Amino acid sequence: MVPVMAALVVAGGRTLKGSQVTVAVDQIDPGADTIPQAGAEAGSEEPATSAIPAPAAAPPPKPAVHSRAIDPDVVAPPELPTGELERVEPREPLSKLALAMPPKPKMPDDWNGTKLFQPVATAAGLIEAKGYSVAISGIDAVPQDESCTTDGKSWPCGIRARTAFRAFLRGRAVVCTVPPEGGRDRIAAQCRIGKQDVGQWLVDNGWARAAKGGPYVEAGEKAQSAKKGIFGPAPNLGGISAVPPAPAPAPQAPGSILEEVDGALKPADQPAPAE
């Protein structure tokens, strides 16, 4: 019985099952570096990593999206009506602040005008003083380069009007209704010297024209009818000497301590004091 079992073990060392090869335990070499894999065909040599599947290829990158999808029906402008357009009145302002004007400069409680010292007349009706440039309101100033023609004769009425205005001012202080602080812009304002209205004086004497709709229209018509100032003839300057004559010497008072010698005044000889 024992010999029969030994023969069966030796004969069953290698058993073929279909096309697969089965390695018996007694055929394994303990000193071998590699272990034959099950299912490998006889006589073929395959690497140990042949059973590891290859990594799958990375998918191609998606293109960058530079815009977003929009709805043309929403983004497109609305269709205009085919009929004629009708103009409607503008809506009322939402607040009264939209109609507000720039704030006016605050004036003192006892303010009755600003006094301008040493005014300079740049033209008939224009004054510069204390950093202000003031145009007399209610009149049309006469530029200094204006020429007037009377009876076919032209004469510089602008310079003549400015000279007359300067003679009227004579460097006196002018009180004008301007803010307490001056600025770069020219200001139209009423001015007076004492109780005399400067604009009224210019129009009355014909050295300025009355503005249309102003307070001096009637005075301007009277000056034009009377041919005053720029409405009159050219001034006659023929009788004015270019060089004024020398003043006559002052008469010598009796008992004066000065006497005239060769046209000059010299100390006179004084009598000796009485003993």
Contacts in CASP RR format, 6 or more apart in sequence:
PFRMAT RR
TARGET T0000
AUTHOR 0000-0000-0000
METHOD contacts of the structure
MODEL  1
MVPVMAALVVAGGRTLKGSQVTVAVDQIDPGADTIPQAGAEAGSEEPATS
AIPAPAAAPPPKPAVHSRAIDPDVVAPPELPTGELERVEPREPLSKLALA
MPPKPKMPDDWNGTKLFQPVATAAGLIEAKGYSVAISGIDAVPQDESCTT
DGKSWPCGIRARTAFRAFLRGRAVVCTVPPEGGRDRIAAQCRIGKQDVGQ
WLVDNGWARAAKGGPYVEAGEKAQSAKKGIFGPAPNLGGISAVPPAPAPA
PQAPGSILEEVDGALKPADQPAPAE
12 24 0 8 1.000
13 24 0 8 1.000
13 26 0 8 1.000
14 22 0 8 1.000
14 24 0 8 1.000
15 22 0 8 1.000
16 22 0 8 1.000
19 41 0 8 1.000
20 38 0 8 1.000
20 39 0 8 1.000
21 39 0 8 1.000
21 40 0 8 1.000
21 41 0 8 1.000
21 42 0 8 1.000
22 38 0 8 1.000
23 36 0 8 1.000
23 38 0 8 1.000
28 35 0 8 1.000
34 48 0 8 1.000
37 46 0 8 1.000
37 48 0 8 1.000
37 51 0 8 1.000
40 46 0 8 1.000
93 99 0 8 1.000
105 179 0 8 1.000
105 180 0 8 1.000
105 181 0 8 1.000
107 179 0 8 1.000
107 180 0 8 1.000
108 180 0 8 1.000
111 180 0 8 1.000
112 175 0 8 1.000
113 175 0 8 1.000
113 176 0 8 1.000
113 177 0 8 1.000
113 178 0 8 1.000
114 130 0 8 1.000
114 132 0 8 1.000
114 175 0 8 1.000
114 176 0 8 1.000
114 177 0 8 1.000
114 178 0 8 1.000
114 179 0 8 1.000
114 180 0 8 1.000
115 173 0 8 1.000
115 174 0 8 1.000
115 175 0 8 1.000
116 127 0 8 1.000
116 129 0 8 1.000
116 130 0 8 1.000
116 132 0 8 1.000
116 134 0 8 1.000
116 173 0 8 1.000
116 174 0 8 1.000
116 175 0 8 1.000
116 176 0 8 1.000
116 178 0 8 1.000
117 129 0 8 1.000
117 130 0 8 1.000
117 173 0 8 1.000
118 129 0 8 1.000
118 171 0 8 1.000
118 173 0 8 1.000
119 127 0 8 1.000
119 128 0 8 1.000
119 129 0 8 1.000
119 169 0 8 1.000
119 171 0 8 1.000
119 172 0 8 1.000
119 173 0 8 1.000
119 174 0 8 1.000
120 127 0 8 1.000
120 128 0 8 1.000
120 129 0 8 1.000
121 127 0 8 1.000
121 162 0 8 1.000
121 165 0 8 1.000
121 166 0 8 1.000
121 169 0 8 1.000
122 128 0 8 1.000
122 144 0 8 1.000
122 162 0 8 1.000
123 141 0 8 1.000
123 142 0 8 1.000
123 143 0 8 1.000
123 144 0 8 1.000
123 158 0 8 1.000
123 161 0 8 1.000
123 162 0 8 1.000
123 165 0 8 1.000
124 141 0 8 1.000
124 142 0 8 1.000
124 144 0 8 1.000
124 158 0 8 1.000
124 161 0 8 1.000
124 162 0 8 1.000
124 164 0 8 1.000
124 165 0 8 1.000
124 202 0 8 1.000
124 207 0 8 1.000
124 208 0 8 1.000
125 135 0 8 1.000
125 136 0 8 1.000
125 139 0 8 1.000
125 141 0 8 1.000
125 142 0 8 1.000
125 165 0 8 1.000
125 198 0 8 1.000
125 199 0 8 1.000
125 202 0 8 1.000
125 208 0 8 1.000
126 133 0 8 1.000
126 134 0 8 1.000
126 135 0 8 1.000
126 136 0 8 1.000
126 141 0 8 1.000
127 133 0 8 1.000
127 134 0 8 1.000
127 135 0 8 1.000
127 136 0 8 1.000
127 169 0 8 1.000
127 174 0 8 1.000
127 176 0 8 1.000
127 191 0 8 1.000
128 134 0 8 1.000
129 174 0 8 1.000
130 182 0 8 1.000
131 182 0 8 1.000
131 183 0 8 1.000
132 176 0 8 1.000
132 178 0 8 1.000
132 182 0 8 1.000
132 183 0 8 1.000
132 187 0 8 1.000
133 184 0 8 1.000
133 185 0 8 1.000
133 186 0 8 1.000
133 187 0 8 1.000
134 176 0 8 1.000
134 178 0 8 1.000
134 186 0 8 1.000
134 187 0 8 1.000
134 188 0 8 1.000
134 189 0 8 1.000
134 191 0 8 1.000
135 141 0 8 1.000
135 186 0 8 1.000
135 187 0 8 1.000
135 188 0 8 1.000
135 189 0 8 1.000
136 188 0 8 1.000
136 189 0 8 1.000
136 190 0 8 1.000
136 191 0 8 1.000
136 198 0 8 1.000
136 199 0 8 1.000
136 202 0 8 1.000
136 208 0 8 1.000
137 188 0 8 1.000
137 189 0 8 1.000
137 190 0 8 1.000
137 211 0 8 1.000
138 188 0 8 1.000
138 199 0 8 1.000
138 210 0 8 1.000
138 211 0 8 1.000
138 214 0 8 1.000
138 215 0 8 1.000
138 216 0 8 1.000
139 199 0 8 1.000
139 202 0 8 1.000
139 203 0 8 1.000
139 208 0 8 1.000
139 209 0 8 1.000
139 210 0 8 1.000
139 211 0 8 1.000
139 216 0 8 1.000
140 208 0 8 1.000
140 209 0 8 1.000
140 210 0 8 1.000
140 211 0 8 1.000
141 208 0 8 1.000
142 157 0 8 1.000
142 158 0 8 1.000
142 161 0 8 1.000
142 162 0 8 1.000
142 207 0 8 1.000
142 208 0 8 1.000
142 209 0 8 1.000
142 230 0 8 1.000
143 158 0 8 1.000
144 158 0 8 1.000
144 159 0 8 1.000
144 161 0 8 1.000
144 162 0 8 1.000
145 156 0 8 1.000
145 158 0 8 1.000
145 159 0 8 1.000
146 156 0 8 1.000
146 157 0 8 1.000
146 158 0 8 1.000
146 161 0 8 1.000
146 230 0 8 1.000
147 154 0 8 1.000
147 155 0 8 1.000
147 156 0 8 1.000
147 157 0 8 1.000
147 158 0 8 1.000
148 154 0 8 1.000
148 155 0 8 1.000
148 157 0 8 1.000
148 158 0 8 1.000
148 230 0 8 1.000
148 232 0 8 1.000
148 234 0 8 1.000
149 155 0 8 1.000
150 232 0 8 1.000
150 233 0 8 1.000
150 234 0 8 1.000
151 233 0 8 1.000
153 233 0 8 1.000
153 234 0 8 1.000
154 234 0 8 1.000
155 234 0 8 1.000
155 235 0 8 1.000
157 229 0 8 1.000
157 230 0 8 1.000
158 230 0 8 1.000
160 229 0 8 1.000
160 230 0 8 1.000
160 235 0 8 1.000
161 206 0 8 1.000
161 207 0 8 1.000
161 208 0 8 1.000
161 229 0 8 1.000
161 230 0 8 1.000
164 205 0 8 1.000
164 207 0 8 1.000
164 229 0 8 1.000
165 202 0 8 1.000
165 207 0 8 1.000
168 201 0 8 1.000
169 193 0 8 1.000
172 193 0 8 1.000
173 193 0 8 1.000
174 191 0 8 1.000
174 192 0 8 1.000
174 193 0 8 1.000
174 198 0 8 1.000
175 191 0 8 1.000
175 192 0 8 1.000
175 193 0 8 1.000
175 194 0 8 1.000
176 187 0 8 1.000
176 189 0 8 1.000
176 190 0 8 1.000
176 191 0 8 1.000
176 192 0 8 1.000
177 189 0 8 1.000
177 190 0 8 1.000
177 191 0 8 1.000
178 187 0 8 1.000
178 189 0 8 1.000
179 187 0 8 1.000
190 197 0 8 1.000
190 198 0 8 1.000
190 199 0 8 1.000
191 197 0 8 1.000
191 198 0 8 1.000
191 199 0 8 1.000
192 198 0 8 1.000
199 208 0 8 1.000
199 216 0 8 1.000
200 216 0 8 1.000
200 219 0 8 1.000
202 208 0 8 1.000
203 209 0 8 1.000
203 210 0 8 1.000
203 216 0 8 1.000
203 219 0 8 1.000
203 220 0 8 1.000
203 223 0 8 1.000
204 219 0 8 1.000
204 220 0 8 1.000
204 222 0 8 1.000
204 223 0 8 1.000
204 228 0 8 1.000
205 223 0 8 1.000
205 228 0 8 1.000
205 229 0 8 1.000
206 220 0 8 1.000
206 223 0 8 1.000
206 224 0 8 1.000
206 228 0 8 1.000
206 229 0 8 1.000
206 230 0 8 1.000
206 231 0 8 1.000
207 229 0 8 1.000
207 230 0 8 1.000
209 220 0 8 1.000
209 230 0 8 1.000
210 216 0 8 1.000
210 217 0 8 1.000
210 219 0 8 1.000
210 220 0 8 1.000
210 221 0 8 1.000
211 217 0 8 1.000
223 229 0 8 1.000
223 231 0 8 1.000
224 231 0 8 1.000
227 233 0 8 1.000
249 260 0 8 1.000
249 263 0 8 1.000
252 258 0 8 1.000
252 259 0 8 1.000
252 260 0 8 1.000
256 268 0 8 1.000
257 267 0 8 1.000
257 268 0 8 1.000
257 270 0 8 1.000
258 265 0 8 1.000
258 266 0 8 1.000
258 267 0 8 1.000
258 268 0 8 1.000
259 265 0 8 1.000
259 266 0 8 1.000
259 267 0 8 1.000
259 268 0 8 1.000
260 266 0 8 1.000
END
